[in-house]
Amino acid sequence: MLKATKVDGVYDKDPAKFEDAKRLERLTYQDAVANDDIKVMDKAALGLALEQTMPVIVLNPMQPDNILRAVHGEQVGSYIS
């Protein structure tokens, strides 16, 4: 599943508020749900993705070719599995 957002992935804290926020390339569903600082998407939606073992790629669709690159399996944004 692709999750389009205005930032280029999942961060350990809000990058709009914290200059030292670090982008996470890969994380587990449990990490995304358990960490309250990670607000990538609705926790229930992440739970459904987990139940269906459906990985989630969080990316910025406004960056050129990001969606195409993600579909082709290239590392784009953050990968939740």
N, C-alpha and C positions, 0 to 999 in steps of 0.2 A: 504494500500500500504506500502511496506517496502522500506525504503531508506537506502542503505548500505553506510557507510562512515568510515573514518579511526579513528574517535573519537566515544565515547560511547553515543552520543546524541547531543542535541542542547544546545549551550552555549550562555550566554548573551553577550559575546565577544569572539574573537578568542583565544582559549586556548593555541595555539602554541606561541602566542605573549604576553599573559597576564596571569601571575601566579594566579591572583585572579579571573579568569573567573569562573562563576558558571553554573553548568549544570541545565537546566530547565526540570523537569520531564513531565510537561504538559503545553501546550500553545495553544492559538487559532490561526486559520489561520491569522486573522487580526494582532495579535502580531507578527507573523513570517514575514508577508509582510511589516508591517509599520515600524518595527525597523531595521534601516540600519546596525546595528551592528550584526544582525542575518543573516548569509549567509549560511543557511542550504541547499537551493536548489534554482533553478530558480523561480523567483516570478510568472511568467506565469504558471509554473507547479503547484505551490501552489494554484493559482487562479482556475485552472482546477479541482484540488482536492476539493476545496471548492464548486464549482458549482455542482459537483457530490456527495457532502457530503461523500467523501471518506477520512477517517482518514489516517494519515501518521505516521508511526513509524520509527524514525531515530535511527539506531543502528550500532554497529561495528560487522560485520559478522565474524571477525577473533576471537572473544571471543567464547570459547567453548559453544555450544548449544544455542547461542543467537537467531538464526533464529527459531529453534524448540520451544524455550521458548516463543518467540513473537507470533508464530502461535497458541500456546496453551493458549494465553491470559495473560501470565505473564507480569509484568512490566519490560520492557527491554528498555534501551535508553530513548528517549523522544517521547511523544505522542502529535501530532498536530491534533486538531479537531475543 
